[in-house]
Amino acid sequence: MIYLLLRAERTLGVHRNFQFLSFYNQIFIICRVILELVVISFVSYSNLSTFLIPVAGSKQRITPVIFLVFYFCNFLGGFVIMIYGIRKSRSFKLFFTNIMSLHYRFKTESLFYKDNSKKFKHVVKIVLIFHGCGCAIMFMTKALNKIYMEYETMTFLYFIFVFLEIYIEMRHILENVVLYTYVTMIYWFLKTVNQSITSVVKEYDRVEKRSSDMRKDRNDQILTIHDLDEWAIKYRDLVGCCSKLSACFSSQMLFSLFISSVQLVTNHIVFSTVGLYVLIYAIFSAYFVIFAGQHLLNENAIIKKSIATLYSTWSTRPQAPETKRLRNLNKLVNVNPIQIEYTNKIVLGMYLVPIIMSLSASYVIVGLQFNHVI
């Protein structure tokens, strides 16, 4: 799945595997980034007439500077994604190493991983199919609509301009899909660890209901030092994955959230039916990521509760080596939560919904003002 996402990103110009490549391939990618910036600048400058807005009560048409600035923020956002893909490729390399190590560790040692892996693949396939069909329908419709509107004055450069605009919007949506997949992958890994812990808690409760003679021998077999060490190692690796994933995506995703709102103002067909559908689809794809982040936070809260419960029940045996391990594991889980951080104070989850809604509302008002609706 990761290799498929990497190929899709490379197709749209995002090279997160930059650190894996040879020196000559790295030079080629840098030249490609520069070339794309030059082409976008030239083609956009050649189509400035696209941004002309009629003046009320006059036949004149003007191009507000702020409108141009907002519009080119969309292209700048796509360029930022490319730059961050290269700049954070070292962090992604560490994330890739950790996530593959976890995959092989869970695959060989976990009893719950097989079922969870199937569920993960089904969920991601559904999301990929949804986004694939959505992109194909929405952006093809948008392209045809734009070309139809400018058919009489359309030039070859305008056709390229429309292609570049859609190409970059697809890059924004692809990044949402990529981040959703990685966050969901971490979620299912964490859920697998939690299922292992929960099974031990249930087994301990079941044994506690037996006679006291049978409990002592059986309790020693329920929880072992090996189990606790495995949980700690896997949890640390998951914390490391979240840290590196946050480093790779935090800044660019915050910028993308801003760009999604800016598109309300800048897209000159945004208040038509087609433009509105495309906008709703773009924002909806961002909500996929937010829901995935919230599921991760919820699962992290559950695993905290499970370990705290296990530690509480095992504290009746303070001299047992398992008790010390449990105390350390409980401290590890509470000090190092598994979450995707956009900033030190902003975590990927439902906390972001009010931010997106306030930004969207602000730019809707600005967009209505540009169109002389209010």
Secondary structure, DSSP 4 states (H G I P E B T S, - for coil): -HHHHHHHHHHTT--TTGGGS-HHHHHHHHHHHHHHHHHHHHHHHHTGGGG-EEPTTSS-EE--HHHHHHHHHHHHHHHHHHHHHHHTHHHHHHHHHHHHHHHHHHHHH-SSHHHHHHHHHHHHHHHHHHHHHHHHHHHHHHHHHHHHHTTTT--HHHHHHHHHHHHHHHHHHHHHHHHHHHHHHHHHHHHHHHHHHHHHHHHHHHHHTS-HHHHHHHHHHHS-HHHHHHHHHHHHHHHHHHHHHHHHHHHHHHHHHHHHHHHHHH-TTTTSHHHHHHHHHHHHHHHHHHHHHHHHHHHHHHHHHHHHHHHHHHTT-TTSHHHHHHHHHHHHHHHS----BSSSS-BSSTTHHHHHHHHHHHHHHHHHHHTT--
